[in-house]
Amino acid sequence: MKRVINIVEDEKDINNLVAQYLRKEDYEVNQFYTYEEASAHTHDDDVHLWILDIMLDDKSGFDLLEEIRQTNPDTPIIFMSARDKEFDRIIGLEKGCDDYITKPFSPKELVLRVNNLIKRAYKDSNNRIFIDGYELDEEQRKVYSESEEIELTTKEFDLLMMFIKNKGIAFSREKILENVWDENYFGSDRVVDDTLRRLRKKLPKLNIHTIYGYGYRLG
Protein backbone atom coordinates (compact mmCIF):
# COMPACT_ATOMS: atom_id res chain seq x y z
CA MET A 1 0.00 0.00 0.00
CA LYS A 2 1.49 3.31 -1.07
CA ARG A 3 1.38 6.43 1.08
CA VAL A 4 -1.18 8.88 -0.27
CA ILE A 5 -0.36 12.59 -0.56
CA ASN A 6 -2.80 15.33 -1.57
CA ILE A 7 -1.40 18.47 -3.20
CA VAL A 8 -3.48 21.66 -3.30
CA GLU A 9 -1.84 24.30 -5.50
CA ASP A 10 -3.48 26.54 -8.12
CA GLU A 11 -0.27 27.07 -10.12
CA LYS A 12 -0.33 24.02 -12.38
CA ASP A 13 3.40 24.04 -13.15
CA ILE A 14 4.28 23.91 -9.45
CA ASN A 15 1.55 21.36 -8.73
CA ASN A 16 2.75 19.08 -11.54
CA LEU A 17 6.42 19.46 -10.60
CA VAL A 18 5.84 18.55 -6.96
CA ALA A 19 3.63 15.62 -7.97
CA GLN A 20 6.30 14.36 -10.36
CA TYR A 21 9.00 14.35 -7.67
CA LEU A 22 6.74 12.67 -5.12
CA ARG A 23 5.70 9.94 -7.55
CA LYS A 24 9.38 9.20 -8.16
CA GLU A 25 9.55 8.51 -4.42
CA ASP A 26 6.75 5.95 -4.91
CA TYR A 27 4.00 8.03 -3.29
CA GLU A 28 0.45 7.98 -4.62
CA VAL A 29 -0.40 11.61 -5.40
CA ASN A 30 -3.76 13.34 -5.82
CA GLN A 31 -3.64 16.82 -7.37
CA PHE A 32 -6.14 19.61 -6.70
CA TYR A 33 -6.05 23.07 -8.24
CA THR A 34 -8.86 24.87 -6.40
CA TYR A 35 -10.22 25.17 -2.90
CA GLU A 36 -13.52 23.56 -3.94
CA GLU A 37 -11.82 20.51 -5.46
CA ALA A 38 -9.78 19.91 -2.34
CA SER A 39 -12.61 20.65 0.08
CA ALA A 40 -14.57 17.69 -1.29
CA HIS A 41 -11.80 15.38 0.00
CA THR A 42 -10.91 16.88 3.38
CA HIS A 43 -12.84 14.10 5.14
CA ASP A 44 -11.07 11.27 3.29
CA ASP A 45 -9.45 8.94 5.81
CA ASP A 46 -6.91 7.34 3.46
CA VAL A 47 -4.66 10.40 3.03
CA HIS A 48 -1.28 10.28 4.78
CA LEU A 49 -0.16 13.89 4.17
CA TRP A 50 -1.46 17.16 2.71
CA ILE A 51 0.56 19.87 0.97
CA LEU A 52 -1.43 23.12 0.95
CA ASP A 53 -0.85 26.43 -0.80
CA ILE A 54 -1.97 29.30 1.44
CA MET A 55 -3.54 31.45 -1.29
CA LEU A 56 -6.42 29.64 -3.04
CA ASP A 57 -8.92 31.64 -5.13
CA ASP A 58 -11.31 33.30 -2.68
CA LYS A 59 -10.29 31.17 0.33
CA SER A 60 -7.05 29.89 1.81
CA GLY A 61 -5.10 26.87 2.86
CA PHE A 62 -5.88 27.88 6.46
CA ASP A 63 -9.56 27.14 5.77
CA LEU A 64 -8.69 23.73 4.33
CA LEU A 65 -6.50 22.94 7.32
CA GLU A 66 -9.43 23.57 9.67
CA GLU A 67 -11.64 21.27 7.59
CA ILE A 68 -9.02 18.51 7.54
CA ARG A 69 -8.40 18.78 11.29
CA GLN A 70 -12.11 18.28 12.05
CA THR A 71 -11.95 14.62 11.02
CA ASN A 72 -8.21 13.88 10.68
CA PRO A 73 -6.47 15.74 13.50
CA ASP A 74 -3.21 13.79 13.21
CA THR A 75 -2.64 13.86 9.44
CA PRO A 76 0.59 15.79 8.67
CA ILE A 77 0.15 19.06 6.76
CA ILE A 78 2.77 21.18 4.98
CA PHE A 79 2.03 24.76 3.97
CA MET A 80 3.73 26.33 0.99
CA SER A 81 3.44 30.01 0.23
CA ALA A 82 4.96 32.74 -1.92
CA ARG A 83 4.85 35.03 1.09
CA ASP A 84 7.81 34.77 3.43
CA LYS A 85 6.15 36.45 6.35
CA GLU A 86 6.62 35.46 9.95
CA PHE A 87 2.91 36.22 10.50
CA ASP A 88 1.91 33.47 8.05
CA ARG A 89 4.26 30.98 9.65
CA ILE A 90 2.89 31.74 13.11
CA ILE A 91 -0.73 31.43 11.98
CA GLY A 92 0.06 28.15 10.23
CA LEU A 93 1.74 26.70 13.30
CA GLU A 94 -1.02 27.94 15.59
CA LYS A 95 -3.64 26.32 13.40
CA GLY A 96 -1.72 23.04 13.46
CA CYS A 97 0.42 22.72 10.34
CA ASP A 98 3.51 20.53 10.72
CA ASP A 99 5.87 22.34 8.36
CA TYR A 100 6.09 25.45 6.18
CA ILE A 101 8.08 26.05 3.00
CA THR A 102 8.42 29.30 1.05
CA LYS A 103 8.31 29.64 -2.74
CA PRO A 104 10.46 29.39 -4.68
CA PHE A 105 11.72 26.15 -3.18
CA SER A 106 13.70 23.12 -4.28
CA PRO A 107 11.41 20.15 -5.03
CA LYS A 108 14.10 17.91 -3.54
CA GLU A 109 13.93 19.85 -0.28
CA LEU A 110 10.15 19.46 -0.19
CA VAL A 111 10.49 15.71 -0.80
CA LEU A 112 12.95 15.47 2.12
CA ARG A 113 10.51 17.30 4.38
CA VAL A 114 7.70 15.00 3.24
CA ASN A 115 9.80 11.88 3.89
CA ASN A 116 10.76 13.09 7.37
CA LEU A 117 7.17 13.91 8.29
CA ILE A 118 5.91 10.56 7.03
CA LYS A 119 8.56 8.73 9.06
CA ARG A 120 7.73 10.66 12.24
CA ALA A 121 3.97 10.35 11.84
CA TYR A 122 3.89 6.66 11.01
CA LYS A 123 6.62 5.19 13.19
CA ASP A 124 4.52 2.12 13.87
CA SER A 125 4.69 1.30 10.15
CA ASN A 126 8.48 1.19 9.95
CA ASN A 127 8.36 -2.60 10.04
CA ARG A 128 6.15 -2.70 6.95
CA ILE A 129 7.52 -4.23 3.76
CA PHE A 130 6.16 -3.40 0.31
CA ILE A 131 6.66 -5.93 -2.49
CA ASP A 132 4.88 -6.43 -5.83
CA GLY A 133 1.77 -4.56 -4.69
CA TYR A 134 1.53 -6.28 -1.29
CA GLU A 135 2.15 -4.89 2.19
CA LEU A 136 3.69 -7.07 4.89
CA ASP A 137 3.86 -6.54 8.62
CA GLU A 138 6.76 -8.78 9.62
CA GLU A 139 6.23 -8.28 13.36
CA GLN A 140 2.57 -9.31 13.27
CA ARG A 141 3.16 -11.76 10.39
CA LYS A 142 0.35 -10.34 8.29
CA VAL A 143 0.03 -9.69 4.57
CA TYR A 144 -2.30 -7.15 2.95
CA SER A 145 -3.51 -6.42 -0.56
CA GLU A 146 -5.38 -3.14 -0.99
CA SER A 147 -5.82 -3.01 2.83
CA GLU A 148 -7.43 -6.49 2.90
CA GLU A 149 -5.60 -9.13 4.90
CA ILE A 150 -4.55 -12.33 3.13
CA GLU A 151 -4.38 -15.40 5.37
CA LEU A 152 -1.10 -17.31 5.14
CA THR A 153 -0.01 -20.42 6.99
CA THR A 154 3.13 -20.31 9.11
CA LYS A 155 5.27 -21.99 6.45
CA GLU A 156 3.80 -19.89 3.64
CA PHE A 157 4.76 -16.73 5.52
CA ASP A 158 8.22 -18.10 6.40
CA LEU A 159 8.81 -18.99 2.75
CA LEU A 160 7.66 -15.56 1.62
CA MET A 161 9.99 -13.80 4.07
CA MET A 162 12.93 -15.94 3.00
CA PHE A 163 12.44 -14.82 -0.61
CA ILE A 164 11.90 -11.16 0.32
CA LYS A 165 15.04 -10.99 2.46
CA ASN A 166 17.04 -12.62 -0.33
CA LYS A 167 15.45 -10.96 -3.36
CA GLY A 168 17.25 -11.80 -6.60
CA ILE A 169 18.99 -14.87 -5.16
CA ALA A 170 18.17 -18.30 -6.58
CA PHE A 171 17.50 -21.09 -4.07
CA SER A 172 17.49 -24.81 -4.67
CA ARG A 173 14.68 -26.88 -3.15
CA GLU A 174 17.19 -28.39 -0.75
CA LYS A 175 18.33 -24.93 0.43
CA ILE A 176 14.73 -23.78 0.86
CA LEU A 177 14.02 -26.86 2.96
CA GLU A 178 17.05 -26.07 5.11
CA ASN A 179 16.07 -22.41 5.58
CA VAL A 180 12.32 -22.78 6.10
CA TRP A 181 11.81 -26.32 7.41
CA ASP A 182 15.33 -26.68 9.00
CA GLU A 183 17.79 -29.52 8.53
CA ASN A 184 15.83 -31.94 10.70
CA TYR A 185 12.97 -32.19 8.18
CA PHE A 186 12.79 -35.74 6.75
CA GLY A 187 9.91 -35.41 4.28
CA SER A 188 9.98 -34.98 0.51
CA ASP A 189 11.22 -31.76 -1.08
CA ARG A 190 7.85 -31.70 -2.88
CA VAL A 191 6.60 -29.81 0.17
CA VAL A 192 8.47 -26.79 -1.21
CA ASP A 193 6.59 -26.96 -4.52
CA ASP A 194 3.25 -27.50 -2.80
CA THR A 195 3.76 -24.58 -0.37
CA LEU A 196 4.94 -22.29 -3.16
CA ARG A 197 1.95 -23.27 -5.32
CA ARG A 198 -0.41 -22.18 -2.52
CA LEU A 199 1.58 -18.99 -1.98
CA ARG A 200 1.37 -18.09 -5.67
CA LYS A 201 -2.38 -18.75 -5.66
CA LYS A 202 -2.89 -16.43 -2.68
CA LEU A 203 -0.43 -13.78 -3.96
CA PRO A 204 -0.74 -13.92 -7.77
CA LYS A 205 1.19 -10.67 -8.30
CA LEU A 206 4.25 -12.01 -6.48
CA ASN A 207 7.16 -12.11 -8.94
CA ILE A 208 8.63 -15.53 -8.09
CA HIS A 209 10.42 -17.25 -10.98
CA THR A 210 10.81 -20.99 -11.40
CA ILE A 211 14.33 -22.10 -12.29
CA TYR A 212 13.68 -25.46 -13.90
CA GLY A 213 15.77 -28.28 -12.58
CA TYR A 214 16.99 -26.15 -9.68
CA GLY A 215 14.53 -24.10 -7.63
CA TYR A 216 13.08 -20.60 -7.34
CA ARG A 217 13.97 -16.90 -7.22
CA LEU A 218 12.06 -13.75 -6.25
CA GLY A 219 12.55 -10.87 -8.70
C-alpha positions as CSV (number, residue, x, y, z in Angstrom):
1,M,0.0,0.0,0.0
2,K,1.5,3.3,-1.1
3,R,1.4,6.4,1.1
4,V,-1.2,8.9,-0.3
5,I,-0.4,12.6,-0.6
6,N,-2.8,15.3,-1.6
7,I,-1.4,18.5,-3.2
8,V,-3.5,21.7,-3.3
9,E,-1.8,24.3,-5.5
10,D,-3.5,26.5,-8.1
11,E,-0.3,27.1,-10.1
12,K,-0.3,24.0,-12.4
13,D,3.4,24.0,-13.2
14,I,4.3,23.9,-9.5
15,N,1.6,21.4,-8.7
16,N,2.7,19.1,-11.5
17,L,6.4,19.5,-10.6
18,V,5.8,18.6,-7.0
19,A,3.6,15.6,-8.0
20,Q,6.3,14.4,-10.4
21,Y,9.0,14.4,-7.7
22,L,6.7,12.7,-5.1
23,R,5.7,9.9,-7.6
24,K,9.4,9.2,-8.2
25,E,9.6,8.5,-4.4
26,D,6.7,6.0,-4.9
27,Y,4.0,8.0,-3.3
28,E,0.4,8.0,-4.6
29,V,-0.4,11.6,-5.4
30,N,-3.8,13.3,-5.8
31,Q,-3.6,16.8,-7.4
32,F,-6.1,19.6,-6.7
33,Y,-6.0,23.1,-8.2
34,T,-8.9,24.9,-6.4
35,Y,-10.2,25.2,-2.9
36,E,-13.5,23.6,-3.9
37,E,-11.8,20.5,-5.5
38,A,-9.8,19.9,-2.3
39,S,-12.6,20.7,0.1
40,A,-14.6,17.7,-1.3
41,H,-11.8,15.4,0.0
42,T,-10.9,16.9,3.4
43,H,-12.8,14.1,5.1
44,D,-11.1,11.3,3.3
45,D,-9.4,8.9,5.8
46,D,-6.9,7.3,3.5
47,V,-4.7,10.4,3.0
48,H,-1.3,10.3,4.8
49,L,-0.2,13.9,4.2
50,W,-1.5,17.2,2.7
51,I,0.6,19.9,1.0
52,L,-1.4,23.1,0.9
53,D,-0.9,26.4,-0.8
54,I,-2.0,29.3,1.4
55,M,-3.5,31.5,-1.3
56,L,-6.4,29.6,-3.0
57,D,-8.9,31.6,-5.1
58,D,-11.3,33.3,-2.7
59,K,-10.3,31.2,0.3
60,S,-7.0,29.9,1.8
61,G,-5.1,26.9,2.9
62,F,-5.9,27.9,6.5
63,D,-9.6,27.1,5.8
64,L,-8.7,23.7,4.3
65,L,-6.5,22.9,7.3
66,E,-9.4,23.6,9.7
67,E,-11.6,21.3,7.6
68,I,-9.0,18.5,7.5
69,R,-8.4,18.8,11.3
70,Q,-12.1,18.3,12.0
71,T,-11.9,14.6,11.0
72,N,-8.2,13.9,10.7
73,P,-6.5,15.7,13.5
74,D,-3.2,13.8,13.2
75,T,-2.6,13.9,9.4
76,P,0.6,15.8,8.7
77,I,0.1,19.1,6.8
78,I,2.8,21.2,5.0
79,F,2.0,24.8,4.0
80,M,3.7,26.3,1.0
81,S,3.4,30.0,0.2
82,A,5.0,32.7,-1.9
83,R,4.9,35.0,1.1
84,D,7.8,34.8,3.4
85,K,6.2,36.5,6.3
86,E,6.6,35.5,10.0
87,F,2.9,36.2,10.5
88,D,1.9,33.5,8.0
89,R,4.3,31.0,9.7
90,I,2.9,31.7,13.1
91,I,-0.7,31.4,12.0
92,G,0.1,28.2,10.2
93,L,1.7,26.7,13.3
94,E,-1.0,27.9,15.6
95,K,-3.6,26.3,13.4
96,G,-1.7,23.0,13.5
97,C,0.4,22.7,10.3
98,D,3.5,20.5,10.7
99,D,5.9,22.3,8.4
100,Y,6.1,25.5,6.2
101,I,8.1,26.0,3.0
102,T,8.4,29.3,1.1
103,K,8.3,29.6,-2.7
104,P,10.5,29.4,-4.7
105,F,11.7,26.1,-3.2
106,S,13.7,23.1,-4.3
107,P,11.4,20.1,-5.0
108,K,14.1,17.9,-3.5
109,E,13.9,19.8,-0.3
110,L,10.1,19.5,-0.2
111,V,10.5,15.7,-0.8
112,L,13.0,15.5,2.1
113,R,10.5,17.3,4.4
114,V,7.7,15.0,3.2
115,N,9.8,11.9,3.9
116,N,10.8,13.1,7.4
117,L,7.2,13.9,8.3
118,I,5.9,10.6,7.0
119,K,8.6,8.7,9.1
120,R,7.7,10.7,12.2
121,A,4.0,10.4,11.8
122,Y,3.9,6.7,11.0
123,K,6.6,5.2,13.2
124,D,4.5,2.1,13.9
125,S,4.7,1.3,10.1
126,N,8.5,1.2,9.9
127,N,8.4,-2.6,10.0
128,R,6.2,-2.7,6.9
129,I,7.5,-4.2,3.8
130,F,6.2,-3.4,0.3
131,I,6.7,-5.9,-2.5
132,D,4.9,-6.4,-5.8
133,G,1.8,-4.6,-4.7
134,Y,1.5,-6.3,-1.3
135,E,2.2,-4.9,2.2
136,L,3.7,-7.1,4.9
137,D,3.9,-6.5,8.6
138,E,6.8,-8.8,9.6
139,E,6.2,-8.3,13.4
140,Q,2.6,-9.3,13.3
141,R,3.2,-11.8,10.4
142,K,0.3,-10.3,8.3
143,V,0.0,-9.7,4.6
144,Y,-2.3,-7.2,2.9
145,S,-3.5,-6.4,-0.6
146,E,-5.4,-3.1,-1.0
147,S,-5.8,-3.0,2.8
148,E,-7.4,-6.5,2.9
149,E,-5.6,-9.1,4.9
150,I,-4.5,-12.3,3.1
151,E,-4.4,-15.4,5.4
152,L,-1.1,-17.3,5.1
153,T,0.0,-20.4,7.0
154,T,3.1,-20.3,9.1
155,K,5.3,-22.0,6.4
156,E,3.8,-19.9,3.6
157,F,4.8,-16.7,5.5
158,D,8.2,-18.1,6.4
159,L,8.8,-19.0,2.7
160,L,7.7,-15.6,1.6
161,M,10.0,-13.8,4.1
162,M,12.9,-15.9,3.0
163,F,12.4,-14.8,-0.6
164,I,11.9,-11.2,0.3
165,K,15.0,-11.0,2.5
166,N,17.0,-12.6,-0.3
167,K,15.5,-11.0,-3.4
168,G,17.3,-11.8,-6.6
169,I,19.0,-14.9,-5.2
170,A,18.2,-18.3,-6.6
171,F,17.5,-21.1,-4.1
172,S,17.5,-24.8,-4.7
173,R,14.7,-26.9,-3.2
174,E,17.2,-28.4,-0.7
175,K,18.3,-24.9,0.4
176,I,14.7,-23.8,0.9
177,L,14.0,-26.9,3.0
178,E,17.1,-26.1,5.1
179,N,16.1,-22.4,5.6
180,V,12.3,-22.8,6.1
181,W,11.8,-26.3,7.4
182,D,15.3,-26.7,9.0
183,E,17.8,-29.5,8.5
184,N,15.8,-31.9,10.7
185,Y,13.0,-32.2,8.2
186,F,12.8,-35.7,6.8
187,G,9.9,-35.4,4.3
188,S,10.0,-35.0,0.5
189,D,11.2,-31.8,-1.1
190,R,7.9,-31.7,-2.9
191,V,6.6,-29.8,0.2
192,V,8.5,-26.8,-1.2
193,D,6.6,-27.0,-4.5
194,D,3.3,-27.5,-2.8
195,T,3.8,-24.6,-0.4
196,L,4.9,-22.3,-3.2
197,R,1.9,-23.3,-5.3
198,R,-0.4,-22.2,-2.5
199,L,1.6,-19.0,-2.0
200,R,1.4,-18.1,-5.7
201,K,-2.4,-18.7,-5.7
202,K,-2.9,-16.4,-2.7
203,L,-0.4,-13.8,-4.0
204,P,-0.7,-13.9,-7.8
205,K,1.2,-10.7,-8.3
206,L,4.2,-12.0,-6.5
207,N,7.2,-12.1,-8.9
208,I,8.6,-15.5,-8.1
209,H,10.4,-17.3,-11.0
210,T,10.8,-21.0,-11.4
211,I,14.3,-22.1,-12.3
212,Y,13.7,-25.5,-13.9
213,G,15.8,-28.3,-12.6
214,Y,17.0,-26.2,-9.7
215,G,14.5,-24.1,-7.6
216,Y,13.1,-20.6,-7.3
217,R,14.0,-16.9,-7.2
218,L,12.1,-13.7,-6.2
219,G,12.6,-10.9,-8.7
